[in-house]
């Protein structure tokens, strides 16, 4: 018998939370990605996903801007940039 985890579980093993407009930084892929997916493994919010055609995407509605993905990327393909409000 396998125990089931309580509540919904996202790919990173967590429950995603939608963010407000208070985030200051967001991750941006700079095109040198080797698709090792370490960013996905270390993301505490489970906001990184892969589209068909090997394209990584970030769900900015749920990203808190912690920078773990950028810090763990062995090729430094992810940069944290300042969020600019669209007016």
Protein Blocks (a to p, Z undefined) as FASTA:
>chain_A
ZZddehjddfkopacddddfkbfbdcddehiaghlommmmmmmnlpaccdehiiacddfk
lpgolommmmmmmnlpaccddddddZZ
